[in-house]
Amino acid sequence: MIEFTADQDELRALIRDWSRKKVQPRARQLDIDATFPRESWAEAAELDIFGMCVPAELGGVGLGLVEMCIVAEEMSAVCLSTTATVLHQADLVIARFVRHGSEAQQKAYLPALMDGSLIGCLAITEPGAGSDALSMTTRARRDGDGWVISGAKTFITSAPVADFALVYAKTSDEDPRQLGLFIIDLDAPGVAVGKSFSKMGWHGSPTGEFAMDGVRVGPEALLGDGTDGRAILMTGLNSERIVMAAESVGLAQGAFEVALDYARGREQFGRPIVEFQMIQAKLADMFTEIAAGRALTYDAARALDGGHDAELTALASACKLFTAETASRVSSQAVQILGGYGYTNEYPVERFMRDAKLMEIGGGTSEIQRHIIARELARGRI
């Protein structure tokens, strides 16, 4: 059994209550309308979710990754697309300012990011560079004390509604692995925001693209020194993958709860289907995989909170790999248990099934996670 502190249990109860009472009733219509979850976004700000991992001296709550995973798990049990949208800001955008922003950048951006009035997005993927991020072609060239940036980014969470993007770009002609990270206002001259993608799942998490043609920015737009973007990118991957693992655990738990409740109440051949051995086997496997994924995820989160980030590459990938595939299997089995009803949107399991698939793709595909784990094994780093 995973043990949590009294404060962590209190946080879980708070987020579970809010998620079940406020986020869950909106989830079905949000999926149908494919809109940004503005009500839940505002409430997340009121609950200090955006600032929960920001140090107190910067105006945040000063909690750790374990607490972020608790929030991810509880929210995802009712609506993964809302969770992904909220935590993209909290774990990816805000964390970059906390870890790598200057004092001036932190003062300029963190307050509005934490109160939700400013929406940011993180732009890595390009039309020709997905899993192979270092093959990106977006370039930033020096122009006096500033930079001129050109290129295109795609599959960017929150891009259609964001005020600015944190953009990775190559900063050297001699070293193709040298990257910088830049703050780009999405209404700046030279920026063209493209379409919002129509997706299989995550309908309540707008995903889009934008292009930059000679966008000029000053030195204040650069996070870091212009040569350390690759290091910035890599340091954020472990926490991103562990949080995604917690989201997958939450989604699987939500699908399992619906399937179990349905199996207890649905009667066929004169008795509840939960008494049928084949249904029992499915439920037992679902429960076991969720429990294993939860234990793996919180073990990794506690290790990262303990300062072991450099040693966690394989474990973080294992978390994401196992839980993402668990979420897909569990949600698919939930649909099967509900039968025809599971295939309709009268129950949330078909949405869970659609949403789960992206967990095997975003943040590094399952194939990439297997490659990372095997590489770390071969190098003796585990």
C-alpha positions in Angstrom: 0.0 0.0 0.0 1.3 3.4 -1.0 1.5 5.7 2.1 0.8 9.4 1.9 1.1 12.2 4.4 -1.9 13.7 6.0 -1.5 16.8 3.9 -1.3 14.7 0.7 -4.4 12.9 1.7 -6.2 16.2 2.3 -5.1 17.4 -1.1 -6.4 14.3 -2.8 -9.7 14.7 -1.0 -10.0 18.3 -2.1 -9.1 17.6 -5.8 -11.3 14.5 -5.9 -14.3 16.5 -4.5 -13.8 19.3 -7.0 -13.2 17.0 -9.9 -16.3 14.8 -9.2 -18.6 17.8 -8.5 -17.4 20.4 -11.0 -15.1 18.9 -13.7 -17.0 15.6 -14.3 -20.4 17.2 -15.1 -18.8 19.3 -17.8 -16.7 16.5 -19.4 -19.3 15.1 -21.8 -20.4 18.4 -23.3 -16.8 19.6 -23.4 -15.9 16.6 -25.5 -18.9 17.2 -27.8 -18.2 20.9 -28.2 -14.4 20.6 -28.4 -13.8 23.8 -26.6 -11.3 25.1 -24.0 -12.3 24.2 -20.4 -12.5 27.8 -19.2 -14.7 27.2 -16.1 -12.4 24.4 -14.9 -9.3 26.5 -15.8 -10.5 29.4 -13.6 -11.3 27.0 -10.7 -7.9 25.4 -11.1 -6.3 28.8 -10.6 -8.4 29.4 -7.4 -7.3 26.0 -6.1 -3.6 27.1 -6.7 -3.0 24.2 -9.0 -1.0 26.3 -11.4 1.3 27.5 -8.6 1.4 24.3 -6.5 5.0 23.5 -7.5 6.3 27.0 -7.6 8.5 27.9 -4.6 6.9 30.0 -1.9 9.5 32.8 -2.5 8.1 33.1 -6.0 4.5 33.3 -4.9 3.7 29.6 -5.2 2.6 26.9 -2.8 6.0 25.1 -2.8 4.8 21.5 -3.2 6.5 18.7 -5.1 5.9 16.2 -7.9 4.1 13.7 -5.7 1.4 16.4 -5.1 1.3 17.2 -8.8 0.7 13.5 -9.5 -2.1 13.4 -7.0 -3.8 16.2 -8.8 -3.2 14.6 -12.2 -4.6 11.2 -11.1 -7.8 12.6 -9.5 -8.6 15.0 -12.4 -7.9 12.4 -15.1 -10.3 10.0 -13.5 -13.1 12.2 -14.8 -11.7 14.3 -17.7 -8.2 13.7 -19.1 -8.4 16.6 -21.7 -9.1 19.1 -18.9 -6.2 17.7 -16.9 -3.8 17.8 -19.8 -4.7 21.4 -20.5 -4.3 22.6 -16.9 -1.1 20.6 -16.2 0.5 21.6 -19.5 0.6 25.1 -18.0 1.5 24.0 -14.5 4.2 21.3 -15.2 5.6 22.4 -18.6 5.2 26.1 -19.0 5.5 27.4 -15.5 8.2 25.0 -14.5 10.5 26.4 -17.3 10.2 29.8 -15.8 10.9 28.5 -12.3 13.9 26.4 -13.2 15.4 28.5 -16.0 13.9 32.0 -16.0 15.7 35.1 -14.9 14.4 37.1 -11.9 12.9 39.6 -14.4 11.2 36.9 -16.4 9.8 35.3 -13.3 8.4 38.6 -12.1 6.9 39.4 -15.5 5.2 36.0 -16.2 4.7 33.9 -13.1 1.9 35.9 -11.3 -0.3 35.9 -14.4 0.5 32.3 -15.3 -0.4 31.2 -11.7 -3.7 33.1 -11.6 -4.7 31.7 -15.0 -5.1 35.1 -16.7 -2.1 34.3 -19.0 -2.0 31.1 -21.1 1.3 29.7 -22.3 2.2 26.7 -24.4 5.4 24.8 -25.0 6.5 24.3 -28.6 8.9 21.5 -29.5 7.3 19.4 -32.2 7.6 20.4 -35.9 6.0 19.0 -39.0 9.2 17.1 -39.8 10.5 16.6 -36.3 8.5 14.7 -33.7 10.3 12.0 -31.7 13.6 13.2 -33.2 13.3 16.6 -31.6 16.9 17.6 -32.4 16.2 17.4 -36.1 14.0 20.5 -35.8 14.6 23.2 -38.4 13.3 26.3 -36.5 16.2 28.7 -36.4 17.1 31.7 -34.2 19.7 34.0 -35.6 21.4 36.8 -33.7 20.4 40.3 -34.7 22.2 42.9 -32.6 21.5 42.1 -29.0 18.3 40.3 -30.0 17.2 37.4 -32.3 15.3 36.7 -35.5 13.3 33.5 -35.5 11.8 31.5 -38.3 10.2 28.1 -38.4 7.0 26.1 -37.7 5.7 24.2 -34.7 2.8 21.7 -34.7 0.8 19.5 -32.3 1.1 22.1 -29.6 -1.2 21.9 -26.6 -3.2 25.1 -26.0 -1.6 26.9 -29.1 -5.1 28.0 -30.4 -5.8 29.8 -27.2 -2.4 30.7 -25.8 -1.0 34.2 -25.4 2.6 33.1 -25.9 4.7 30.1 -26.6 8.0 28.9 -25.3 9.8 27.9 -28.5 12.8 25.8 -28.9 15.0 26.8 -31.9 18.5 26.1 -33.2 20.9 28.8 -32.4 24.1 27.7 -34.1 25.1 26.9 -37.7 28.2 25.0 -36.5 26.6 22.9 -33.8 23.2 21.3 -34.9 22.5 20.2 -31.3 22.7 23.7 -29.9 19.3 25.0 -28.9 17.8 28.1 -27.3 14.4 28.6 -25.6 12.5 31.7 -26.5 9.4 33.5 -25.3 7.3 34.3 -28.4 4.1 36.3 -28.2 1.6 34.6 -30.6 0.2 37.9 -31.7 3.7 39.3 -32.6 4.4 40.4 -36.2 5.6 37.5 -38.2 3.6 34.9 -36.2 0.8 33.0 -38.0 -1.4 30.8 -35.8 -2.8 28.0 -37.8 -5.8 25.6 -37.4 -6.9 23.9 -34.3 -6.7 20.1 -35.0 -9.8 17.9 -35.0 -8.6 15.0 -32.9 -9.6 11.4 -32.0 -9.6 12.4 -28.3 -8.6 15.2 -25.9 -11.4 17.3 -27.4 -11.3 19.7 -24.5 -7.6 20.4 -24.9 -7.1 22.6 -28.0 -4.1 21.5 -30.1 -2.7 23.6 -32.9 0.2 24.9 -34.9 1.9 28.2 -35.7 4.6 29.5 -38.0 7.2 32.2 -37.5 8.6 34.2 -40.3 11.4 36.6 -39.3 10.0 37.2 -35.8 12.2 39.6 -34.0 12.6 39.4 -30.2 14.9 41.2 -27.7 17.3 39.6 -25.3 14.6 39.5 -22.6 12.8 36.8 -24.6 15.6 34.2 -24.1 15.4 31.7 -21.3 18.9 30.6 -20.5 21.9 31.7 -22.5 21.0 30.6 -26.0 23.2 27.5 -25.9 21.6 25.5 -23.1 18.2 24.8 -24.7 18.9 21.1 -25.1 19.8 20.8 -21.4 16.6 22.7 -20.5 14.6 20.3 -22.8 16.1 17.2 -21.3 15.7 18.3 -17.6 12.0 18.6 -18.1 11.3 15.2 -19.6 11.4 13.1 -16.5 8.8 15.1 -14.6 6.7 15.4 -17.7 6.6 11.6 -18.2 5.9 10.9 -14.5 3.0 13.4 -14.5 1.7 11.8 -17.7 1.9 8.4 -16.0 -0.2 9.7 -13.2 -2.7 11.0 -15.7 -2.9 7.5 -17.3 -3.4 5.9 -13.9 -6.2 8.3 -13.2 -7.9 7.7 -16.5 -7.6 3.9 -16.1 -9.1 4.2 -12.5 -12.0 6.2 -13.9 -12.7 3.7 -16.6 -12.4 0.8 -14.1 -14.9 2.4 -11.7 -17.5 2.9 -14.4 -17.0 -0.7 -15.6 -17.2 -2.2 -12.1 -20.3 -0.2 -11.2 -22.0 -1.2 -14.4 -21.1 -4.9 -13.9 -22.6 -4.8 -10.4 -25.9 -3.4 -11.7 -26.3 -5.0 -15.1 -28.2 -8.3 -15.1 -28.1 -10.9 -17.8 -29.4 -14.5 -17.6 -30.9 -13.7 -14.3 -27.9 -12.4 -12.4 -25.4 -9.5 -12.3 -22.7 -9.8 -14.9 -20.1 -9.2 -12.2 -20.7 -12.8 -11.2 -19.6 -14.1 -14.6 -16.0 -15.5 -14.6 -15.0 -13.7 -17.8 -16.1 -10.4 -16.5 -14.4 -11.1 -13.2 -11.1 -11.9 -15.0 -11.2 -8.6 -16.9 -11.9 -6.6 -13.7 -9.2 -8.4 -11.8 -6.6 -7.7 -14.5 -7.7 -4.1 -14.7 -7.4 -3.6 -10.9 -3.9 -5.3 -10.9 -2.5 -3.2 -13.7 -3.8 0.0 -12.2 -2.3 -0.8 -8.8 1.1 -1.7 -10.4 1.1 1.5 -12.4 0.2 3.7 -9.5 3.0 2.2 -7.3 5.5 2.7 -10.1 4.5 6.3 -10.7 4.6 7.4 -7.1 7.9 5.6 -6.6 9.4 7.7 -9.4 7.8 10.9 -8.2 9.2 10.5 -4.7 12.6 9.8 -6.2 12.5 12.9 -8.3 11.3 15.0 -5.3 14.3 13.5 -3.4 16.7 15.0 -5.9 17.5 11.9 -8.0 16.4 13.4 -11.3 19.6 12.4 -13.1 19.1 8.8 -12.2 15.5 8.6 -13.3 15.6 8.5 -17.0 14.8 4.8 -17.4 12.3 4.7 -14.5 10.4 7.8 -15.9 10.2 6.1 -19.3 9.0 2.9 -17.7 6.3 4.8 -15.8 5.0 6.4 -19.0 5.2 3.2 -21.0 3.5 0.9 -18.6 0.7 3.3 -17.5 -0.1 4.6 -21.0 -0.5 1.0 -22.3 -2.5 0.1 -19.1 -4.8 3.1 -19.7 -5.5 1.9 -23.3 -6.1 -1.7 -22.2 -8.3 -0.8 -19.2 -10.4 1.7 -21.1 -10.9 -0.8 -24.0 -11.9 -3.5 -21.6 -14.3 -1.1 -19.9 -16.0 -0.5 -23.3 -16.2 -4.3 -23.7 -17.8 -4.8 -20.3 -20.4 -2.2 -21.0 -21.1 -3.7 -24.5 -23.3 -1.5 -26.7 -23.7 1.1 -24.0 -19.9 1.4 -23.8 -19.9 2.4 -27.5 -22.2 5.3 -26.9 -21.4 8.6 -25.2 -24.1 7.9 -22.7 -21.2 6.5 -20.6 -17.7 8.1 -20.5 -15.7 4.9 -21.3 -15.7 5.5 -25.0 -14.2 9.0 -24.3 -11.7 7.4 -21.9 -10.7 4.9 -24.7 -10.2 7.7 -27.2 -8.3 9.9 -24.8 -6.1 7.1 -23.6 -4.6 6.5 -27.0 -2.7 9.8 -27.1 -0.9 8.8 -23.9 1.0 6.2 -26.0 2.0 8.9 -28.5 2.5 12.3 -26.8 5.5 13.1 -24.6 7.5 10.4 -26.5 5.8 7.4 -28.1 5.8 3.9 -26.4 8.4 2.9 -29.0 10.7 5.8 -27.9 10.2 4.9 -24.2 11.3 1.3 -24.9 14.3 2.6 -26.8 15.3 4.8 -23.9 14.9 2.0 -21.3 17.0 -0.4 -23.5 19.7 2.3 -24.0 20.0 3.0 -20.3 20.2 -0.8 -19.7 23.0 -1.2 -22.3 24.9 1.7 -20.8 24.7 0.3 -17.2 22.8 3.3 -15.9 20.1 1.3 -14.0 
